Structure formats: C-alpha cells, structure tokens
Amino acid sequence: MKKKIMAIAAVLVGAILAWLPTSRLSYASSHEIKQQKLIEAAKEEGVLNIIATWPPVEGKAIFEAFERAYPFIKIRQTIQSGREGFERIRAEFASGRRATDLINTSFYEVEAAGMLQPWKDWFEIFPDTRKRAVHRSLSAALEPPSVKGLMYRTDLVPRDLQPLTYAKLSDPRLSGGRIAFNFRQYDHYAHLYPKWSDEEIIRYAKEVLVPQKPKLCNGTTACMDMLVRGEMWALVILQSHQYFSRHLPRGIVNIAIAPDYAPVDEGKPIILLKNAPNSNAAKVFLYWQTSGGAQEIFGKLRGRADPYDANNVVGAWMKKHGAKMFDHPDSEREARSRELGAVVLRMLGLPVPKM
C-alpha cells in the first residue's frame, strides 16, 4: 500500500513538474503573441503622426532612438503649442479628416472633450512597462517628472533678500513690475502652493502678485528669454527643467530657484487620441516611451533629471538652494487649478481663455 501511494505521489509530482514550465510558456507566449500581433499591425501602418512642443534638437534625438528600436515606424512631428495643438485636433474630430495619432499636451482639455482612447490591455501586452510612467486613465504615457519653482536673477535682487523665497515677494523693495506672470500656465496655477487652501492662494494673489503689477509673458520660452535679457528679475511659476536643459549652456549662471518651494510635477502626458489613424504604431510608441531606456532618454534630452540626485545639475541646484520638494498627483490638481487660474487671470486684468 505504501509503495502504491508513493508511486501515485511520484506520478502526481511528475505531472505537476511537467505542467509548470508549460504553464510558464503558455503565459509568456500569451503576451508575446499579443505583442507580435500589435507590432505586425504597426508595420502595416508604418507611420506615426504626433503633435508635440519638443524643439527640433530634442525631437530628432527622441525619434531616432525610437526608430532604432522600431525601424519600420517613421514619425512625423508637428511642432505646436498645447493650445494650438488642441484646436487642431478639435478641428480634425469635427471634420472627420483625422491625421493625428498622439499629442503631447495637458490632459484636462483632451479628456473633457472626449478625445481619449483608453488602452485597456496595455499591461497584458507589455507586462514590463514602467507603470509609474503610464497615466492612470491608460490613455497616455508620461514624460519623466520635472521640477517647478520660482526662478530669479540673483544680480537683480538685493543681497539681503537672497536666497529669495516666495514669502519675500511682498517686500516693497521687490515691487515695480519686475516680476513676470506666465498666463499660458494659468491652468496649473495651483502648482505654486498645492498644499494651500483656495482662500490662501487667492489671498496670495491679491496681496503679493496684483500689487506688483507683474509683467505678462506668453509661454515658457518667451518668459525665459525675458528673464535672461533682464527685462524682469523673477518668474512666479516656471518649469525649471526649461532653464537647466536649454539656458544653462548659454553660460547664464546668475539665476536661482526660490528655496522655500519646488514641487515635483508628474510628467507631461503623451496622449493616445480616440480612433487614431495609426493606433497600432501609436501604441508601440507609447509602450516604448514607458520603458526604462526611453524614460532615461527623455530625462536626459528634456532636462528632467532626478531632483533628489545631487550628482546631476537639477539635483545639485535643488540642494544648493535648500528647496523643499514634494510630489502631487494630477488628480488633486487639474480642475481646481483651472478654476483658481481663471480667478487669478481676472485679478491681473487678463481675459480667461475659452475652454
């Protein structure tokens, strides 16, 4: 009886051992088969159309890296601002003459307009995706995070006000219209103090920003150029990676970051549009962009280095100026930021752009 039991056990163990690799192979082949099917469909499309604000030097390097991995997909980029890009795809949807597959822009308007295409089986097809680089909607890939902070010219600020803080903006010696306000970033206004209440943000705008009668600039590049030329000495809100990646090589060394606040933003989305003409090629690009290697490429080319790593230029400056950094998800920010931004624009005498 004992021998019989042992024989049965041996058969069962053998069956289990024989089944395990088959099971693993079955799982592996399942997502690999789906990958191959998607890639073959992308090969047939052979092209991908994206609207992105990436400068030619950055875009060229990013696309060349992608095409080395997937040489059968050619990328065509249209360089437009977020607002212009949104208006273009809205016209495409209205006319039915679709051309754009992906757009690199703020998430809220595209979502509100019903233009998103969720990709439900993203993780099933590509289980090795960096999940933090995928937007929670499963319709967009995220660039690596960027650091935001107040940028100012140290040579144009009184020495006893350095290192400058947001609190010191109310000092009368810093008045006179030399602060800039980027009204293109109104919908992200709560980046300034995402831990404040709505009342505290409005109070800050009334008591600090409005009395200064700030200069107005339209877009990050225009604002930074004004700062570099010395037309104003501070930008109230700025994506600081723009400075680190593009202006530091100019040799401008007299610009710093306010040390009392430097939030870490989630990456700007690269959004899959509903019924994209080349949806398979677009999905392959989104997967590639959320892989580890591509995230490193974006971090390097887009100047979005890890702000917690003192060995890179962003982290070194964060440490030098004592910035306090924290992360906050877009789910806490988008709609509220837009409402607050509209209030601030009205206080500054600016028209609120239509949604």
C-alpha positions in Angstrom: 0.0 0.0 0.0 2.8 2.3 1.0 4.6 1.6 -2.3 1.4 2.3 -4.2 0.9 5.6 -2.5 4.5 6.6 -3.2 4.1 5.6 -6.9 0.9 7.7 -7.2 2.7 10.6 -5.5 5.6 10.3 -7.9 3.2 10.4 -10.8 1.5 13.5 -9.5 4.8 15.2 -8.8 6.0 14.4 -12.3 2.7 15.7 -13.7 3.0 18.9 -11.8 6.6 19.5 -12.8 5.8 18.8 -16.4 2.9 21.2 -16.2 4.8 24.1 -14.6 7.1 25.0 -17.5 4.2 24.5 -19.9 2.2 27.0 -17.8 5.0 29.5 -17.8 5.5 29.0 -21.5 1.7 29.5 -22.1 1.8 32.8 -20.1 4.9 34.0 -21.8 3.6 33.1 -25.3 0.3 34.7 -24.5 1.7 38.3 -24.1 4.4 37.7 -26.7 1.8 36.7 -29.2 -0.2 39.8 -28.5 3.0 41.9 -28.8 3.8 40.3 -32.2 0.3 40.9 -33.4 0.4 44.6 -32.4 3.8 45.1 -34.0 2.8 43.4 -37.2 -0.2 45.8 -37.4 2.1 48.7 -36.7 4.4 47.6 -39.5 1.5 47.8 -41.9 0.7 51.3 -40.8 4.4 52.3 -41.0 3.9 55.9 -39.8 3.0 57.8 -36.7 1.8 61.5 -36.6 2.4 63.4 -33.3 1.8 66.9 -32.2 4.5 67.9 -29.6 6.2 71.0 -28.4 9.6 69.4 -28.4 12.3 71.6 -30.1 13.9 70.0 -33.2 17.1 69.0 -31.4 15.1 67.1 -28.7 12.5 65.6 -31.0 15.1 64.4 -33.5 17.1 62.6 -30.9 14.0 61.0 -29.3 12.6 59.8 -32.6 15.9 58.5 -33.8 16.2 56.4 -30.6 12.7 55.1 -31.2 13.3 54.2 -34.8 16.5 52.3 -33.8 14.2 50.0 -31.8 11.3 50.0 -34.3 12.8 51.0 -37.7 9.6 50.1 -39.6 7.7 53.1 -38.0 8.5 56.6 -39.2 7.5 59.5 -37.1 6.2 62.8 -38.4 6.1 65.6 -35.7 4.1 68.8 -35.9 5.5 71.4 -33.5 2.7 73.4 -32.0 1.9 74.8 -28.5 -0.6 72.9 -26.4 -3.4 75.3 -27.2 -2.7 75.3 -30.9 -2.4 71.5 -31.0 -5.7 71.1 -29.1 -7.5 73.4 -31.6 -6.1 71.4 -34.5 -7.2 68.0 -33.2 -10.6 69.5 -32.3 -10.9 70.6 -35.9 -9.9 67.1 -37.0 -12.6 65.5 -34.9 -15.2 67.9 -36.1 -14.4 67.4 -39.8 -13.8 63.7 -39.7 -10.5 64.2 -41.5 -8.2 62.6 -39.0 -4.4 62.8 -39.2 -3.0 63.0 -35.6 -2.3 59.9 -33.6 -0.7 61.3 -30.4 -0.5 64.7 -28.8 1.9 66.0 -26.1 -0.2 68.4 -24.1 -2.0 68.9 -20.8 -4.5 66.2 -20.1 -7.6 68.0 -18.9 -9.0 69.6 -22.0 -8.5 66.5 -24.2 -10.2 64.4 -21.5 -13.1 66.8 -21.2 -13.6 66.9 -25.0 -13.9 63.1 -25.1 -10.9 62.6 -27.3 -9.1 60.0 -25.3 -8.6 56.4 -26.3 -8.0 54.1 -23.3 -5.7 51.1 -23.9 -7.2 48.5 -21.6 -4.8 45.7 -22.3 -1.6 47.8 -22.1 -0.1 45.8 -19.2 -1.3 42.5 -20.5 0.6 43.0 -23.8 3.6 44.7 -22.2 3.9 43.5 -18.6 7.4 45.0 -18.2 6.1 48.6 -18.7 7.1 51.1 -16.1 3.7 51.6 -14.5 4.5 54.9 -13.0 5.1 56.2 -16.5 1.6 55.3 -17.5 -1.3 57.8 -16.9 -4.0 56.4 -14.6 -6.5 56.6 -17.5 -4.5 54.1 -19.5 -4.6 56.6 -22.4 -1.3 58.4 -22.1 2.4 57.9 -21.4 4.1 60.3 -19.1 7.4 62.1 -19.5 9.7 61.8 -16.5 8.8 64.4 -13.8 10.0 68.0 -13.9 10.8 70.4 -11.1 8.8 73.7 -10.8 10.0 76.7 -8.8 10.3 80.4 -8.7 13.3 81.5 -10.9 15.0 84.8 -10.3 18.1 86.8 -11.3 20.5 87.0 -8.3 22.2 90.0 -9.8 19.0 92.0 -9.9 17.8 91.2 -6.4 19.0 93.0 -3.2 21.6 90.9 -1.4 19.7 90.7 1.9 16.8 89.2 0.1 18.8 86.3 -1.2 18.3 83.4 -1.3 14.8 84.6 -2.3 11.7 83.0 -1.0 8.1 83.3 -2.1 7.3 85.0 1.2 9.7 87.8 0.4 7.9 88.7 -2.8 5.7 91.0 -0.7 8.7 93.1 0.3 8.3 96.6 -1.2 11.9 96.7 -2.4 10.9 94.0 -4.9 8.0 95.9 -6.4 7.9 97.8 -9.6 6.6 95.4 -12.2 9.8 93.4 -12.5 8.1 90.1 -11.7 6.6 88.1 -14.6 3.5 86.1 -14.8 3.2 83.4 -17.4 -0.5 83.5 -18.3 -0.2 80.4 -20.5 0.3 78.4 -17.3 -2.9 79.7 -15.6 -4.4 76.2 -15.6 -1.5 75.0 -13.5 -1.6 77.9 -11.0 -2.1 75.6 -8.0 1.4 74.3 -8.6 2.6 77.4 -6.7 1.1 76.2 -3.5 -0.8 72.9 -3.9 -0.9 72.4 -0.2 -2.6 75.7 0.4 -6.4 76.2 0.5 -8.2 78.1 -2.2 -8.5 81.1 0.1 -4.8 81.2 0.8 -4.0 81.1 -2.9 -6.4 84.0 -3.7 -5.1 85.9 -0.7 -1.5 85.5 -2.0 -2.5 86.7 -5.5 -4.3 89.7 -4.1 -1.7 90.8 -1.5 1.5 89.9 -3.4 1.1 89.4 -7.1 -1.5 92.0 -8.1 0.1 95.0 -6.2 3.3 94.3 -8.1 1.6 94.8 -11.4 3.6 92.0 -12.9 4.8 91.9 -16.5 3.0 89.3 -18.6 4.6 86.8 -20.8 3.1 84.2 -23.2 4.7 80.8 -22.9 7.8 79.3 -21.2 10.3 80.2 -23.9 9.2 83.8 -24.2 9.2 84.2 -20.4 12.7 82.7 -20.0 14.0 84.9 -22.8 12.7 87.9 -20.9 14.4 86.7 -17.8 17.7 86.1 -19.5 17.6 89.6 -21.1 17.0 91.1 -17.7 13.6 92.6 -18.6 12.3 91.2 -15.4 14.0 89.6 -12.4 11.7 86.8 -11.5 9.1 84.3 -12.9 6.4 83.4 -10.5 5.9 79.9 -12.0 8.2 78.1 -14.2 9.1 74.6 -15.3 12.7 74.8 -14.2 13.9 72.0 -16.5 13.5 74.5 -19.3 16.3 76.5 -17.7 18.5 73.6 -16.8 18.3 71.9 -20.2 18.3 74.9 -22.5 19.6 78.0 -20.8 22.4 76.7 -18.6 24.6 76.0 -21.7 24.3 79.7 -22.6 26.5 80.5 -19.6 23.8 82.3 -17.6 24.8 81.5 -14.1 23.1 84.2 -12.1 19.6 82.6 -11.9 18.5 80.6 -8.9 15.4 78.8 -7.6 13.4 80.0 -4.7 14.4 77.8 -1.8 11.1 77.5 0.1 9.2 75.6 -2.6 10.0 73.4 -5.6 7.3 70.8 -6.3 8.0 67.8 -8.5 5.4 67.5 -11.2 4.2 64.4 -12.8 5.4 64.1 -16.4 3.5 65.9 -19.2 1.2 63.3 -21.0 1.7 62.0 -24.5 -1.9 61.2 -25.2 -3.4 58.5 -27.5 -6.3 60.0 -29.4 -9.6 58.2 -29.9 -9.7 56.3 -33.2 -6.2 57.4 -34.1 -5.5 56.7 -37.8 -2.3 54.7 -36.9 -3.4 53.4 -33.5 -1.1 50.4 -33.5 2.0 52.4 -34.3 0.9 54.9 -31.6 0.6 52.1 -29.0 4.1 50.8 -29.9 5.5 54.3 -29.3 3.6 54.7 -26.0 5.0 51.4 -24.8 8.5 52.3 -25.8 8.2 55.7 -24.1 7.2 54.0 -20.8 10.2 51.6 -20.9 13.2 52.2 -18.7 15.6 53.1 -21.5 13.2 55.6 -23.1 12.5 57.3 -19.8 16.2 57.8 -19.3 16.4 59.3 -22.8 13.6 61.7 -22.1 15.1 62.6 -18.8 18.4 63.5 -20.4 17.1 65.2 -23.6 14.3 67.1 -21.9 16.4 68.2 -18.9 14.2 66.4 -16.4 16.9 65.0 -14.2 16.1 63.5 -10.8 15.7 66.4 -8.4 16.7 64.2 -5.5 20.1 63.2 -7.0 22.7 65.8 -6.1 25.0 64.3 -8.8 23.1 66.0 -11.7 22.6 69.7 -12.4 19.0 69.8 -11.3 19.6 67.9 -8.0 22.7 69.9 -7.3 20.8 73.2 -7.6 17.9 71.9 -5.5 20.4 71.0 -2.7 22.3 74.3 -3.0 19.3 76.5 -2.6 17.6 74.3 0.0 14.4 73.7 -2.0 11.6 71.8 -0.3 10.2 69.3 -2.8 7.2 67.1 -2.8 5.1 65.2 -5.4 1.4 65.7 -6.0 -0.8 63.8 -8.5 -2.7 65.4 -11.2 -6.0 64.0 -9.9 -5.7 66.5 -7.0 -4.9 69.4 -9.2 -6.4 69.7 -12.7 -9.9 71.1 -12.3 -9.1 73.1 -9.2 -6.1 74.6 -10.8 -8.1 75.7 -13.8 -10.7 77.4 -11.6 -8.1 79.2 -9.4 -6.1 80.2 -12.5 -9.2 81.9 -14.0 -9.7 83.9 -10.8 -6.0 85.0 -10.8 -6.2 86.0 -14.5 -9.2 88.2 -13.8 -7.4 89.8 -10.9 -4.5 90.6 -13.2 -6.8 92.1 -15.8 -6.4 89.3 -18.3 -9.1 87.6 -20.3 -9.7 83.9 -19.4 -9.2 81.7 -22.5 -12.2 79.7 -23.5 -12.1 76.0 -22.5 
